[in-house]
Amino acid sequence: MCDICSMILIKELRIRRGLSQNQLGRLVGVTGSAISAIERGYTKEPRWRLVTAIAKELRVGARTLFATEKYAVGSRRGKGAV
């Protein structure tokens, strides 16, 4: 999955859950602006903690959202990366 696909997927799942960017942000401990930045691709490599928190709230696996080399299974960079 490409980065642009990840951004689109997050937005689509958020909307399906009936959440605004601000609501999702509050649920995961960031601002709505941070969620917006992720959805628009301005945050290229969110911290793994944030990825997992977003995935939990969107009810999907974290690797579903960001299926890139950075977070790939077995990747040394996949845990606690920037």
C-alpha positions as CSV (number, residue, x, y, z in Angstrom):
1,M,0.0,0.0,0.0
2,C,1.3,3.4,-0.9
3,D,1.5,6.4,1.4
4,I,-1.3,8.2,-0.5
5,C,-3.5,5.1,-0.1
6,S,-2.8,5.2,3.6
7,M,-3.9,8.8,3.8
8,I,-7.1,8.1,1.9
9,L,-7.9,5.0,3.9
10,I,-7.5,6.9,7.3
11,K,-9.9,9.6,6.1
12,E,-12.4,7.1,4.7
13,L,-12.4,5.0,7.9
14,R,-12.7,8.1,10.1
15,I,-15.7,9.3,8.1
16,R,-17.3,5.9,8.2
17,R,-16.9,5.9,12.0
18,G,-18.7,9.3,12.0
19,L,-15.7,11.0,13.6
20,S,-14.4,14.5,12.8
21,Q,-10.7,15.1,12.7
22,N,-11.0,16.8,16.1
23,Q,-12.9,13.9,17.6
24,L,-10.3,11.3,16.4
25,G,-7.5,13.5,17.5
26,R,-9.0,13.7,21.1
27,L,-9.4,10.0,21.1
28,V,-5.7,9.4,20.2
29,G,-4.2,12.2,22.1
30,V,-3.3,14.7,19.3
31,T,-5.0,17.7,17.8
32,G,-7.4,17.6,14.9
33,S,-4.8,19.5,13.0
34,A,-2.4,16.6,13.5
35,I,-5.0,14.2,12.1
36,S,-5.5,16.5,9.2
37,A,-1.7,16.6,8.5
38,I,-1.6,12.8,8.5
39,E,-4.5,12.6,6.1
40,R,-3.0,15.1,3.8
41,G,0.5,13.5,3.8
42,Y,2.3,16.3,5.7
43,T,3.2,13.8,8.5
44,K,5.2,11.2,6.5
45,E,6.2,9.0,9.5
46,P,4.0,9.2,12.5
47,R,5.2,7.5,15.7
48,W,4.2,3.9,16.0
49,R,2.2,4.7,19.2
50,L,0.1,7.1,17.2
51,V,-0.4,4.7,14.3
52,T,-1.6,2.0,16.7
53,A,-3.9,4.4,18.5
54,I,-5.5,5.6,15.3
55,A,-5.9,2.0,14.1
56,K,-7.6,1.0,17.4
57,E,-10.1,3.9,17.1
58,L,-10.7,3.1,13.5
59,R,-11.1,-0.6,14.3
60,V,-8.4,-1.9,11.9
61,G,-4.9,-3.3,12.3
62,A,-2.1,-0.8,12.4
63,R,-0.3,-2.4,9.5
64,T,-3.4,-2.0,7.5
65,L,-3.1,1.8,7.8
66,F,0.6,2.1,7.1
67,A,1.7,-0.9,5.1
68,T,5.0,0.5,4.1
69,E,8.6,-0.8,4.6
70,K,8.9,1.3,7.7
71,Y,6.2,-0.6,9.5
72,A,6.6,-3.9,7.8
73,V,6.5,-7.1,9.8
74,G,10.1,-7.8,10.9
75,S,11.3,-4.3,10.2
76,R,13.8,-3.1,12.8
77,R,12.3,0.4,12.3
78,G,8.8,-0.7,12.9
79,K,8.8,-0.4,16.7
80,G,9.0,3.1,18.2
81,A,10.0,4.8,15.0
82,V,9.7,8.5,14.6
